[in-house]
Amino acid sequence: MKIVFFGTPQIAVPSLEYLINSEKIEVLAVLTQPDRPSGRGHKVASPPIKILAQEKGIEVFQTESIRKDKELISKLQSLNADFFITVAFGQILSQEVLDIPKFATINLHASLLPEYRGANPLQRAITDGKKITGVTTMLTVLELDAGDMLLKKHIEITDEMTMPDLADIVANSGGELLEKSIIGYANKTITPQKQDGKKATFANKFKKEDGFLSFYFEAKELHNKIRGLLPWPCVFADYHGVPIKFLKSKVVDTETIGKIGEILKISKDGIEIQTKKGIILIEALQPQNKKAMGAFDWANGIKIKVGETF
């Protein structure tokens, strides 16, 4: 099967690499976003997908908008691909583009559809306290993540798993599922399943203000938020005017024994703080303009005392 792969960030790289190495798939070309400024120095950097494709000697196309790029659309038509494959590409495809491949455009989505359609399914799954998520391959249509489903793989979310942890698992789950979906759909051994739109939920993008810390959450909710909003926007708060990001936590008790936000204990394990319901242990954090550190070291450095209110 001949494919063109559409993708941009690191999470898409393992899928592309798997398909490149597959004896059943030929990757004709890769389509990705333009190079953009990145990091503190705003140095222009290539998307991870472009870097891999160039290393493998695969032709790379970049565009600001595939919907408007008529020259690129014409080029894609000339490739005579069997499938287009999209993994975190970051642009909406037009019907004109979807009509190009011989069979279909297949998208890999990081949820068990129809749950969590949209841009941030992994973060939403963790912040909502889900125990199970997964990946789904589906036929791409104009409606957001609403196409018929091909294959699914379930993934367990443990209590300590962060968004980057889950993203790594998802990234390494996609290639094989895509290969099976491509071959199965072409051979008609996979029957596409319609989604139940009534069960659809949506994973809209988070905003920076969504990370604002409040101990008026229950301990479990706050813990889910801390691990789910890494690496951005992170859960954050001001302490005496200094912004602090909270990076690692644990629920240590379900009791309510102090005032909301009260520091109950400081130990080498971190800082225990009373929430609306339950006690949360902050294990690691990052003050503004400083490196990440253990919460105990930070507390000692600025002389925080038990009984203070955060």
Residue pairs with C-beta under 8 A, 6 or more apart in sequence:
1 24
1 25
1 26
1 82
1 83
1 182
1 183
1 186
2 25
2 26
2 28
2 79
2 80
2 81
2 82
2 83
3 19
3 25
3 26
3 27
3 28
3 81
3 82
3 83
3 84
3 85
3 182
4 27
4 28
4 29
4 30
4 31
4 76
4 79
4 81
4 83
4 84
4 85
4 101
5 15
5 16
5 19
5 27
5 29
5 30
5 31
5 49
5 53
5 85
5 87
6 30
6 31
6 32
6 66
6 84
6 85
6 86
6 87
6 89
6 93
7 13
7 15
7 16
7 30
7 32
7 49
7 86
7 87
7 88
7 89
8 32
8 33
8 47
8 48
8 49
8 88
8 89
8 90
9 47
9 48
9 49
9 88
9 90
10 48
10 171
11 87
11 88
11 110
11 167
11 170
11 171
12 48
12 49
12 87
12 88
12 89
12 171
12 174
13 48
13 49
13 52
13 171
14 171
14 172
14 174
14 175
15 85
15 87
15 108
15 171
15 174
15 175
15 178
16 27
16 30
16 49
16 52
16 53
16 87
16 175
17 52
17 175
18 174
18 175
18 176
18 178
18 179
19 25
19 27
19 85
19 175
19 178
19 179
20 27
20 52
20 56
20 58
22 175
22 179
24 179
24 182
24 183
25 179
25 182
27 53
27 56
27 58
28 58
28 59
28 79
28 81
29 58
29 59
29 60
29 61
29 76
29 79
30 49
30 50
30 53
30 58
30 59
30 60
30 61
31 60
31 61
31 62
31 63
31 66
31 72
31 76
31 89
32 47
32 49
32 50
32 53
32 60
32 61
32 62
32 89
33 47
33 62
33 63
33 64
33 89
33 90
33 91
34 62
34 63
34 64
35 44
35 45
35 46
35 47
35 50
35 62
36 44
36 45
37 43
37 44
37 45
38 44
38 45
39 45
50 60
50 62
53 59
53 60
54 60
61 72
61 75
61 76
63 69
63 72
63 91
65 91
66 72
66 73
66 91
66 93
66 94
66 97
67 91
67 92
67 93
67 94
67 96
67 97
73 96
73 97
73 100
76 84
76 97
76 100
77 100
80 102
81 100
81 101
81 102
82 101
82 102
82 103
82 182
82 186
83 101
83 102
83 103
83 104
83 105
83 106
83 182
83 186
84 93
84 97
84 98
84 100
84 101
84 104
84 105
84 106
84 140
85 105
85 106
85 107
85 108
85 178
85 182
86 93
86 105
86 106
86 107
86 108
86 140
87 107
87 108
87 174
87 178
93 105
93 140
94 142
95 142
97 105
98 105
98 140
98 141
98 142
103 185
103 186
104 139
104 140
104 185
105 139
105 140
106 137
106 138
106 139
106 140
106 150
106 178
106 181
106 182
106 185
107 137
107 138
107 139
107 140
107 145
107 147
108 135
108 136
108 137
108 174
108 177
108 178
109 117
109 121
109 135
109 136
109 137
109 138
109 145
110 116
110 121
110 122
110 133
110 135
110 167
110 170
111 117
111 121
111 122
111 125
111 133
111 134
111 135
111 136
111 203
112 132
112 133
112 134
112 136
112 152
112 154
113 136
113 138
113 145
113 149
113 152
113 195
114 145
114 146
114 195
114 196
114 197
114 199
114 200
114 201
115 121
115 199
115 200
115 201
116 124
116 125
116 133
116 201
116 202
116 203
117 144
117 145
117 146
117 200
117 201
117 202
117 203
118 144
118 145
118 202
118 203
118 204
118 205
119 203
119 204
119 205
120 203
120 204
120 205
120 206
121 133
121 203
122 133
122 163
122 166
122 167
122 170
123 163
123 203
123 206
123 228
123 229
124 203
124 228
125 133
125 157
125 166
125 203
125 228
126 157
126 161
126 162
126 163
126 166
126 224
126 227
126 228
127 224
127 225
127 228
127 229
128 224
129 220
129 221
129 224
130 157
131 156
131 157
132 154
132 155
132 156
132 157
133 154
133 155
133 157
133 166
134 152
134 153
134 154
134 155
135 152
135 153
135 155
135 170
135 173
135 174
135 177
136 149
136 150
136 151
136 152
137 149
137 150
137 151
137 152
137 177
137 178
137 181
138 145
138 147
138 148
138 149
138 150
138 195
139 147
139 148
139 150
139 185
139 192
140 147
141 147
146 195
146 197
146 200
147 195
148 192
148 193
148 194
148 195
149 192
149 193
149 194
149 195
150 181
150 184
150 185
150 190
150 192
150 193
151 177
151 180
151 181
151 184
151 190
153 173
153 177
155 166
155 169
155 170
155 173
157 166
159 223
159 251
160 227
160 250
161 227
162 227
162 228
162 230
163 227
163 228
163 229
163 230
163 231
164 230
164 231
180 190
181 190
183 189
184 190
185 192
206 229
206 232
206 233
207 233
208 233
209 233
210 229
210 233
211 225
211 229
211 233
211 234
211 235
211 236
212 235
212 236
212 237
213 222
213 235
213 236
213 237
213 246
214 222
215 222
215 260
215 261
215 273
215 274
215 275
215 276
215 280
215 310
216 260
216 275
216 276
217 225
217 275
217 276
218 275
218 276
218 277
218 278
219 251
219 252
219 253
219 254
219 275
219 277
219 278
219 279
219 280
220 251
220 278
222 235
222 249
222 275
222 280
223 249
223 250
223 251
223 280
225 235
226 235
226 246
226 247
226 248
226 249
227 248
227 249
229 235
230 247
234 245
234 246
234 247
235 245
235 246
236 243
236 244
236 245
236 246
237 243
237 244
237 246
237 310
238 244
239 302
239 310
242 287
242 288
243 287
243 288
244 285
244 286
244 287
244 288
245 285
245 286
246 282
246 284
246 285
247 283
247 284
247 285
247 286
247 292
248 282
248 283
248 284
248 285
249 280
249 281
249 282
249 283
250 280
250 281
250 283
251 278
251 279
251 280
251 281
252 272
252 279
252 280
252 281
253 278
253 279
254 277
254 278
254 279
255 278
255 279
256 274
256 276
256 277
256 278
257 264
257 274
257 279
258 264
258 274
259 274
259 309
260 274
260 275
260 276
261 273
261 274
261 275
261 309
261 310
262 273
262 274
262 307
262 308
262 309
262 310
263 271
263 272
263 273
263 304
263 305
263 306
263 307
263 308
263 309
263 310
264 272
264 273
264 274
264 279
264 306
265 271
265 272
265 306
266 272
266 296
266 299
266 304
266 305
266 306
267 296
268 296
269 281
269 283
269 296
270 281
270 282
270 283
270 284
270 294
270 295
270 296
271 281
271 282
271 295
271 296
271 299
271 304
272 279
272 280
272 281
272 282
273 279
273 280
273 281
273 282
273 310
282 295
283 294
283 295
284 292
284 293
284 294
284 295
285 292
285 293
285 295
285 298
286 292
286 293
287 293
287 298
